[in-house]
Amino acid sequence: MKEFAVSVKGLKKSYGKTQALSGISFDVQKGEIVAFLGPNGAGKTTAINILTGLTRQDEGEIYYGGKLFSPENLPSKKIIGVAPQSNNLDRDLTAAENLAVHGILYGIRGKMLKKRIDEALAVVGLTEQRNKPANDLSGGMKRRLVIARALLHEPKALFLDEPSAGLDPVTRRNIHSLIRSLNQQDGVSVFLTTHYIDEAETLSSRVIFIDKGEIVATGGAEELKSVMGRYAVEYIESGAQKIVYFGDRKSALSEAEKHGGNVKVRRVTLEDVYIKLTGKGLE
């Protein structure tokens, strides 16, 4: 029997006449990395806010480790760690002090708190920056500190809202390595929202496509792409871009030859799948 770290049943949320979530249901298995993929306004952040107790759902239930989640129940909240999209650190406190405040709020004190701070800073590679004010850290370091803070109380499930938004490619790669390490070495289940195609493909074992508050498809990246084919041929016809999909490279190249020099042959991406499902791109 599969062991679920997170189980969501019929989650609904509306803001006035706008329905942000339309009764979505999904599970995250223990030790799994799942990516919520969709454009801005699709419902990703609303889902994260409800799952982490920041916003109340109108309908639906959330279970962590088989137990019903309630934001008023502190033991329930100790199960999860949250790294929000913004680096909401106290800029005047040092890296270690930011973690200490978080630990105290979760009832961690004394030698145990010091031990957890040391371990969290080591995991994200910020030991040497422990006494630097958060305001003096680079953007990538701040992001790692936010993740360290989310890990301090040793959660079973980690929520990351756009974990590498606005970061340079090298820093993004470092963040990705950190997330994989947390998942593989520490067994932390990870649920992340992103609109970066490469982030979803690189990190996740499963992708959930969401659009207009509804889940439109779910599965592994390769599984989802295989429905489209392996190769895409892009060309211009009558002033409009056309894309045709093929299961093998030979067929794709044969098609490309029909359209002269203004043609591109590439691998199918998750964005192709999303455009097929929704009629729009992710950016």
C-alpha positions in Angstrom: 0.0 0.0 0.0 1.3 3.4 -0.9 2.2 5.7 2.0 1.0 9.3 1.4 2.8 12.3 2.9 0.1 14.6 1.7 -3.4 13.7 0.6 -5.8 16.4 -0.7 -9.5 15.8 -1.2 -11.9 18.1 -3.1 -10.2 21.4 -2.3 -12.2 24.5 -3.3 -11.5 28.2 -2.8 -13.3 31.3 -4.2 -12.6 35.0 -3.9 -15.9 36.7 -4.5 -17.1 35.4 -7.9 -13.7 34.2 -8.9 -13.1 30.5 -8.3 -9.4 30.0 -7.5 -9.6 26.2 -6.9 -12.3 24.0 -8.3 -12.3 20.9 -6.1 -8.8 19.6 -6.8 -7.6 16.3 -5.4 -4.2 14.8 -5.4 -1.6 12.8 -3.3 2.1 13.2 -2.6 3.8 9.9 -1.7 6.3 9.6 1.0 9.7 10.6 -0.4 8.3 12.0 -3.6 9.0 15.3 -5.3 5.9 16.7 -7.0 5.7 19.9 -9.1 2.6 22.0 -9.5 3.1 23.5 -13.0 1.0 26.3 -14.4 0.9 30.0 -15.4 0.5 32.9 -13.0 -3.0 32.9 -11.7 -3.6 29.2 -12.2 -4.1 28.6 -8.5 -0.7 27.3 -7.5 0.0 29.8 -4.7 -3.6 29.6 -3.4 -3.2 25.8 -3.1 0.1 26.3 -1.2 -1.4 28.8 1.1 -4.3 26.5 2.0 -2.1 23.4 2.4 0.2 25.3 4.8 -2.6 26.9 6.9 -2.2 30.5 5.7 -5.6 30.5 3.9 -8.8 28.6 4.7 -10.4 26.5 2.0 -14.2 26.8 1.3 -14.5 23.0 0.9 -12.2 19.9 1.0 -9.9 18.1 3.4 -6.1 17.8 3.8 -4.3 14.9 5.4 -0.7 14.7 6.4 0.5 11.1 7.2 -3.1 10.1 7.3 -4.1 12.7 9.9 -6.6 15.5 9.2 -4.8 18.8 9.0 -5.9 21.8 11.0 -4.0 25.1 11.0 -5.1 25.7 14.7 -3.4 22.4 15.7 0.4 23.0 16.4 1.3 19.3 16.0 -0.3 19.4 12.6 1.8 22.4 11.5 5.0 20.8 12.8 4.6 18.2 10.1 5.2 20.7 7.3 7.9 23.2 6.4 7.3 26.2 4.1 9.6 28.3 2.0 7.4 31.0 0.5 8.0 32.8 -2.8 9.4 35.9 -1.0 12.5 35.9 1.1 10.6 37.0 4.2 13.5 37.2 6.6 14.2 39.8 9.3 16.9 41.7 7.5 18.4 43.1 10.7 18.9 39.7 12.3 21.8 37.4 11.5 21.3 34.1 9.6 21.5 32.2 12.9 19.1 34.6 14.7 16.5 34.3 12.0 16.6 30.5 12.5 16.5 30.9 16.3 13.3 32.9 16.2 11.7 30.3 14.0 12.9 27.5 16.4 11.5 29.3 19.5 8.1 29.6 17.8 8.1 25.9 17.3 9.0 25.2 20.9 12.6 24.4 20.4 15.0 25.6 23.1 18.5 25.4 24.5 21.0 22.9 23.3 18.5 21.3 20.9 17.9 24.7 19.2 21.6 25.3 18.8 22.1 21.9 17.4 19.2 22.3 14.9 20.6 25.7 13.8 24.1 24.3 13.2 22.7 21.4 11.2 20.3 23.6 9.1 23.0 26.1 8.2 25.4 23.2 7.3 22.8 21.6 5.1 22.3 24.7 3.0 26.0 25.7 3.0 25.7 28.8 5.1 27.8 27.9 8.2 30.3 30.6 7.4 27.5 33.2 7.0 25.8 32.4 10.3 26.7 35.8 11.9 26.0 37.9 8.9 22.8 40.1 8.9 20.3 38.7 6.4 20.3 42.0 4.6 24.0 41.4 3.7 23.4 38.0 2.1 23.2 37.6 -1.6 19.8 36.6 -3.2 20.8 33.0 -3.5 22.0 32.9 0.1 18.7 34.4 1.3 16.8 31.8 -0.6 18.9 29.0 1.0 18.3 30.6 4.4 14.6 30.6 3.9 14.8 26.8 3.0 17.0 26.2 6.1 14.4 27.9 8.2 11.7 25.7 6.8 13.7 22.6 7.7 14.7 23.6 11.2 11.8 21.8 13.0 12.5 18.6 10.8 9.2 18.5 8.8 8.1 15.5 6.9 6.8 17.5 4.0 8.5 20.6 2.5 6.5 23.2 0.5 8.5 25.4 -1.9 6.7 28.2 -3.7 8.7 29.2 -6.8 12.0 28.2 -5.1 14.3 29.7 -7.7 12.3 32.6 -9.1 14.5 35.5 -10.0 17.8 33.7 -9.4 20.7 33.5 -11.8 21.3 30.1 -13.6 24.2 29.1 -11.4 22.3 29.8 -8.1 19.2 28.1 -9.5 21.3 25.0 -10.1 22.6 25.1 -6.6 19.1 25.4 -5.2 18.1 22.4 -7.3 21.0 20.3 -6.0 20.0 21.3 -2.4 16.4 20.2 -3.0 17.5 16.8 -4.5 19.8 16.2 -1.6 17.1 16.9 1.0 14.8 14.5 -0.8 17.3 11.7 -1.4 19.4 11.8 1.7 16.9 13.0 4.3 13.7 11.5 2.8 11.8 14.8 2.8 8.7 14.8 0.6 8.7 17.9 -1.5 5.8 19.8 -3.1 6.9 22.7 -5.3 5.1 25.3 -7.4 6.9 26.6 -10.4 6.4 28.0 -13.9 9.9 27.0 -15.0 9.7 24.0 -17.4 13.3 22.9 -16.7 12.8 23.1 -12.9 9.8 20.7 -13.1 11.6 18.3 -15.4 14.8 18.4 -13.5 13.5 18.0 -10.0 10.1 16.2 -9.9 9.2 12.6 -10.1 5.7 13.7 -11.0 4.1 16.8 -12.4 0.6 18.2 -11.8 -0.6 20.6 -14.5 -3.1 23.2 -13.1 -5.1 25.7 -15.1 -7.9 28.0 -13.9 -8.0 26.2 -10.6 -8.4 22.7 -12.1 -6.0 19.9 -12.5 -5.8 19.2 -16.2 -3.2 16.4 -16.2 -0.8 14.5 -13.9 2.1 12.0 -14.4 5.8 11.7 -14.8 7.5 14.1 -17.2 8.5 11.5 -19.7 5.0 9.8 -19.5 3.3 13.1 -20.2 5.6 14.0 -23.1 5.3 10.6 -24.7 1.7 11.2 -25.5 2.8 14.1 -27.8 5.8 12.3 -29.3 9.5 12.7 -28.9 10.4 15.4 -31.4 8.8 18.7 -32.5 9.2 20.4 -35.9 8.6 24.2 -35.8 8.2 26.2 -39.0 6.4 29.3 -40.4 3.5 28.9 -42.8 1.4 31.8 -44.1 3.0 34.1 -41.4 2.0 31.8 -38.5 4.1 29.4 -36.5 3.2 25.7 -36.9 4.4 22.8 -34.7 4.1 19.2 -35.7 5.1 16.3 -33.4 6.8 13.0 -34.3 7.7 9.8 -32.4 11.2 9.5 -33.9 13.9 11.8 -35.1 14.0 10.4 -38.6 10.4 11.3 -39.3 10.9 14.7 -37.8 13.9 15.4 -40.0 12.0 14.2 -43.0 9.2 16.7 -42.2 11.8 19.5 -41.7 13.2 19.0 -45.2 9.8 19.9 -46.6 10.0 23.4 -45.2 13.4 24.7 -46.3 15.8 26.5 -44.0 13.3 28.3 -41.8 12.6 25.3 -39.6 13.6 24.0 -36.2 13.7 20.4 -34.9 13.8 20.0 -31.1 12.8 17.6 -28.3 9.3 17.8 -27.0 9.0 19.6 -23.7 6.4 19.8 -20.9 5.3 23.2 -22.3 4.2 21.5 -25.5 2.0 19.2 -23.3 0.6 22.2 -21.4 -0.1 24.2 -24.6 -1.9 21.2 -26.0 -4.0 20.8 -22.9 -4.8 24.5 -22.3 -4.1 26.4 -25.5 -1.6 28.7 -23.8 2.0 28.8 -22.6 3.4 28.8 -19.1 5.4 32.0 -19.1 
